[in-house]
């Protein structure tokens, strides 16, 4: 596969956000997209920054964490300090991080989030201590701190929350629960950790800005989901994952339509889903197919 050019400017921005917050409570692993690689000079720079790149599972160690990021992720100010506090209070629990969508205006998302929580007592106190308005973008970021909260969740088999918990990047993973035979950056690795955990911590207020897996890379997300073999799961988890997988097929189909994949890529994706023994929970309509494909291709695939 030909290599594509790495967005080194994005990576430099991410590293600047990390190093400026002086955080060493977790290892940072950068997951490059398929076909991308660092040059020798870039690899040396990444080493100086303390980043690992496309690393295999690290040696399990108690009270240590790793987080996988992509080069276009952004870390919001103060985020790493918040992570460190949760890690200290709940050592050994996987930590799911809320995130803003990279495809939308960060400022607009922050304003909407603050408006939704304007009745928060902590925010009201914060407003009294600073200014009555939050016209300054930096102050809007700081306002998020006054809303920060987390919960310890024990309903690990909740299908509705599964996507928060098993995405390949943007989760703080306790290294003592890593499975050495699974890729470090994978839904399978995160899912294996979830199955071993007794609880998971959810940091509610976004500390990251990132591209959502199903929306940004529907084909890669299908690859991740198919890499989890339901036959290898115990009887308690098999129906849970089957239900989740079906729901995610719907999400992938919707995202692929909105993303306007090339016709060959879209046809290949639909053909793959058609061959699965597990089908989406919602049937594809004839009209829906004709909106995505030519009548001839739609007929070849499904009729």
Residue pairs with C-beta under 8 A, 6 or more apart in sequence:
1 34
1 35
2 35
3 35
3 36
3 37
4 33
4 35
4 36
5 36
6 32
6 36
6 37
6 38
6 42
6 71
7 71
7 72
8 42
10 71
10 72
11 30
11 71
13 74
14 69
14 71
14 72
14 73
14 74
14 75
15 49
15 51
17 74
17 75
17 77
18 28
18 49
18 75
18 80
19 49
21 75
21 77
21 78
21 79
21 80
21 81
22 80
23 80
23 81
23 83
23 84
25 65
25 80
25 83
25 84
25 87
25 88
26 64
26 65
26 66
26 67
26 83
26 87
26 172
27 52
27 58
27 64
27 65
27 66
27 67
27 175
28 50
28 51
28 52
28 66
28 67
28 69
29 51
29 52
29 53
29 54
29 55
29 66
29 67
29 68
29 69
29 184
29 185
30 46
30 51
30 52
30 53
30 54
30 68
30 69
30 70
30 71
31 54
31 68
31 69
31 70
31 168
31 169
31 185
32 38
32 53
32 54
32 70
32 71
33 70
34 220
38 46
38 53
43 53
46 52
46 53
52 58
54 185
55 184
56 183
56 184
57 178
57 179
57 180
57 182
57 183
57 184
57 189
58 66
58 175
58 178
58 184
59 175
60 175
60 176
60 177
60 178
60 180
61 175
61 176
62 92
62 176
63 91
63 92
63 176
64 174
64 175
64 176
65 87
65 95
65 172
65 173
65 174
65 175
66 172
66 173
66 175
66 178
66 184
67 169
67 170
67 171
67 172
67 173
68 168
68 169
68 170
68 171
68 173
68 184
68 185
69 169
69 170
69 210
70 169
70 210
70 211
72 102
72 210
72 211
73 102
73 169
73 170
73 208
73 209
73 210
73 211
74 102
74 106
74 208
74 209
74 210
75 207
75 208
76 100
76 141
76 144
76 206
76 207
76 208
76 209
77 138
77 141
77 142
78 141
78 142
78 145
78 207
79 207
79 208
82 145
82 148
82 203
82 207
83 95
83 97
83 172
83 203
83 207
86 95
86 150
86 172
86 201
86 203
87 95
87 172
90 152
90 199
90 201
91 174
92 174
92 176
92 177
93 152
93 174
93 197
93 198
93 199
93 200
93 201
94 165
94 171
94 172
94 173
94 174
94 177
94 190
94 193
94 194
94 197
94 200
94 201
95 171
95 172
95 200
95 201
95 202
95 203
96 164
96 165
96 171
96 200
96 201
96 202
96 203
97 170
97 171
97 172
97 203
97 206
97 207
97 208
98 164
98 202
98 203
98 204
98 205
98 206
98 207
98 208
99 170
99 206
99 207
99 208
99 209
99 210
99 212
100 106
100 109
100 110
100 206
100 208
100 209
100 210
101 109
101 209
101 210
101 211
101 212
101 215
102 209
102 210
102 211
102 216
103 211
103 215
103 216
106 209
107 137
107 140
109 206
110 140
110 141
110 143
110 144
111 140
113 144
113 147
113 205
113 206
114 123
114 134
114 140
114 143
114 144
114 147
117 123
117 147
120 146
120 147
122 146
122 147
123 143
123 146
123 147
125 146
126 143
126 145
126 146
127 134
127 143
130 139
130 142
131 139
134 140
134 143
144 205
144 206
147 205
148 203
148 204
148 205
149 204
149 205
150 201
150 202
150 203
150 204
151 201
151 202
151 204
152 199
152 200
152 201
153 161
153 199
153 200
153 201
153 202
154 198
154 199
155 161
156 165
156 194
156 195
156 197
156 199
156 200
157 236
157 237
157 240
159 240
159 243
159 244
159 247
161 202
162 240
162 244
163 214
163 248
164 202
165 171
165 190
165 194
165 200
166 187
166 190
166 191
166 194
167 187
167 190
167 213
168 185
168 186
168 187
168 189
168 190
168 213
168 224
169 185
169 210
169 213
170 208
170 210
171 190
173 189
173 190
173 193
174 193
177 192
177 193
177 196
177 197
178 184
178 189
178 193
179 189
179 192
179 193
182 188
182 189
182 192
183 189
186 224
186 227
187 224
187 225
187 227
187 228
188 224
188 227
188 228
191 228
191 241
194 200
195 233
195 237
211 217
213 220
213 221
213 224
214 221
214 248
214 251
214 252
214 255
215 255
215 258
215 259
216 259
218 252
218 255
218 256
218 259
218 261
218 269
219 256
219 261
219 265
219 268
219 269
221 248
221 252
222 249
222 252
222 269
222 272
222 273
225 245
225 248
228 241
230 238
230 241
230 242
230 245
233 241
242 278
245 278
246 278
246 279
246 280
246 281
247 281
249 273
249 276
249 278
249 279
249 280
249 281
250 280
250 281
250 282
252 269
252 273
253 270
253 273
253 280
253 284
256 266
256 269
257 291
257 292
261 269
263 293
263 294
263 297
266 292
266 293
267 293
267 297
267 301
270 289
270 292
270 293
270 301
271 301
273 279
273 280
274 301
274 302
284 302
286 298
286 303
289 298
289 301
289 302
290 298
292 298
293 301
